[in-house]
Amino acid sequence: MALFGKKKEETKAEASCCCTGAQAAGEKITDCCGKKIDGICCIKVLGSGCKSCHQLYENAKKAVDDMGIEVEYITDLQKIMGYGVMSMPALVINYKVVSQGRTLSASQITEIIRQGI
């Protein structure tokens, strides 16, 4: 049989960050590529795909629309567990969980960004 004795090729998956930098899988992410816009490296919305998760994603996009910052929507449970989030939706700014379990409005997200996280 052709299957016996063959090793599966191991490929290293790379998780890319929102500002086009890359981190190796399993490596603790602390900084993207160092490029920050108004002190923000990246913004992520963690969610399961429900209505409130999508609403938080849309509100986050509205909040940073004029800043030129990309908002990433993550539904992969392993990535979400890496942030230690227990209730969704959650908002992550610069790799720090700033809100979980509630849907923030665009003005509330803007206020969090102004406060300097």
N, C-alpha and C positions, 0 to 999 in steps of 0.2 A: 504494500500500500504506500502511496506517495505521501500520506500525511504523517506517518511515523518517522521519527528521527529528524524532522525539520523543525527548526525553531521559528517561532513567529518573530517577524521583524518588529523590534521595538522602535517606535517613533516618539520623539519628544514633541509633545504638543506645546505650542506657545500661545499664551493668552495675551492678546494685544490690548493695550489700554486705549482710551478714547482719543488720545492726542498722538496716535500713530507710533508710539514707542512700543517696545515688546519686552515682556518678562517671561522667563522660563517657567514652565508649569511646576508648581510646588514651591517656587521661590516666593518669599513673602514680599508683597508689593508695598513699597513705601513711597515711591516716587515714579511718576511716568517717565517722561523724557526731560523733565526740568522746565519745560515751557509752561509758563503760567500767564493767564490773562486775568488781570485784576485780582491777583492772588489765588485764583482758582485753577487747579490743574485739570480736574475732571469731576463731573457730576454723574452719578449713577442712580437709577431707580431700580430697586430690587422688588420683584413681584412674581406672582404666580400666573398672571394673565387675566385676573379678574377685572371687573369694571372699575373698582377704586384704584387698582394699580395703574391701569391705563390713564385714569384721570390725573393721578399724581405725575405721571410721565408728561402728559400734555401741559399741566401747570408748570412743571419744571422747564419745559421748552419755552413757554411764554415768559417765564421769569428771566431767562438768560438770552432771549431772542436778540436783543440789541448788543450784547456783549461778544457775540461770536464764539460762544462756548458750546461744544457738542454735549448732548445729554445721551447717555447710554442706558438702554433698558435691558436688564438681566433677568432671565427666568430660569437659568440653570441652578438647581437646588444645591449642588456642591459648591458653586461659587457663592451662593447666598449664605450657606452655612459657614463659609470662610470668614464672613463678616460678623458672625455671632448673632445674627438677627433671628428673633423668635417669632415675631409677628410682622405680617406684611400688609400694606406696602411699606417700604423703607426708603429713605433718601440718604445717599452717601455723597459727601462733598469732601474732596481731597482725602479719600480713603478713610474718612471718619463718619460713622453713622450719626446723623444729626436728628433723625426722626424715624420712628417705626410704629406701625399699627394705626396710623391715621393719614388721611389725605389732606395735605396742606394746600392752601390756595397759592396762586402765583405771587401775591403780595407778601404772604408769610415766608415764602422761599426767598424772595428778594430781601426781606428783613434779616433773615438768617445770614445771607451772604454779606449784607452790610455790616453786621455785627462782627464779622471777621472770623467766624467759626471758632 
